[in-house]
């Protein structure tokens, strides 16, 4: 067996005659365990939160969205149709019409967006799975709409409000004198369903059929405001969006889901990095106890070190003993912390002990990448702490 490793293991696991050193070593180990546990739990929590947040975006946004870069709407031409139909990476396309509108219900008013969609829209976003009440749009029933929970609360709306319809108002285009009694195009609808999602999404859209949106806005038959696309492989979104942008030209804006929610993605990623740095700092503070424990051990074993030195052990080998001891101390603490962390993550996934709301457990996700990050962080910091502590050992210190 390697000599420094053998001595390091003896020093680590054998009790010393000094109870203070034993207590300091236990405290140092406990600090590493708690630091490793906390770091892994935080990373797993943010992984779960990121996955949960991205699942909400899967409901609200497509893999790729095409819109006009010059104005609000454009004509769906044969050229666009040819480009989209001949791209084998595209699974489904759906035309949409979006416009800012006024909502009016029982003397209450709100500003939102109308979104006219085709029958296949639910294959793009799966928004029908986000319905908390009622049903999605039925092509056989005219003048119906699906609204978000946020709009529903603000206007005191509920489904099947057949007594009083929701009025969707759009200002008529034109210049000059406007008759206030006839200034809007109007569409009256009854609510067939309520959907949930991100706060912004819940407060933004009123979904209707694309034909009703076209009629309200007085659009031409092939006039739309956007095309939403579902890809066969969403991981290819960046490459496909660049290709479509090149094919369609500068008159169109082609955006991926990440580009549509650029701020949201930056916030999530920044929070993850900041949390990692904060808890790494906590681990660094905990490792000061490891440095203290090793230094105390060096002082306590000074007579033994003098004997080893007299027997021919080099200063480098003596330093290596305590580097290995510190590494083993942090590694074992990290191992225990990770085992506890993995157990807690699986318990939370299985039994939902911690809840955000009454019906929503705090999302956590086990990832091997998080295990690797914790192992890498604790191992490197533990090695550095051990080197710092062992640097106290010199020839003068041993012979003194």
Secondary structure as UniProt FT lines:
FT   HELIX           3..13
FT   HELIX           19..60
FT   STRAND          64..68
FT   STRAND          74..75
FT   HELIX           78..85
FT   TURN            88..89
FT   STRAND          90..105
FT   TURN            106..107
FT   STRAND          108..117
FT   TURN            119..120
FT   HELIX           121..125
FT   HELIX           127..130
FT   STRAND          131..134
FT   TURN            139..140
FT   STRAND          144..148
FT   HELIX           149..155
FT   TURN            159..160
FT   TURN            162..163
FT   STRAND          166..171
FT   HELIX           180..182
FT   STRAND          184..195
FT   HELIX           199..202
FT   TURN            203..204
FT   STRAND          205..209
FT   HELIX           210..217
FT   TURN            221..222
FT   STRAND          223..224
FT   STRAND          226..231
FT   HELIX           234..236
FT   HELIX           237..248
FT   TURN            250..251
FT   STRAND          252..256
FT   HELIX           257..260
FT   HELIX           262..300
FT   HELIX           302..310
FT   TURN            311..312
FT   HELIX           315..351
FT   HELIX           368..390
FT   TURN            391..392
FT   HELIX           395..399
//
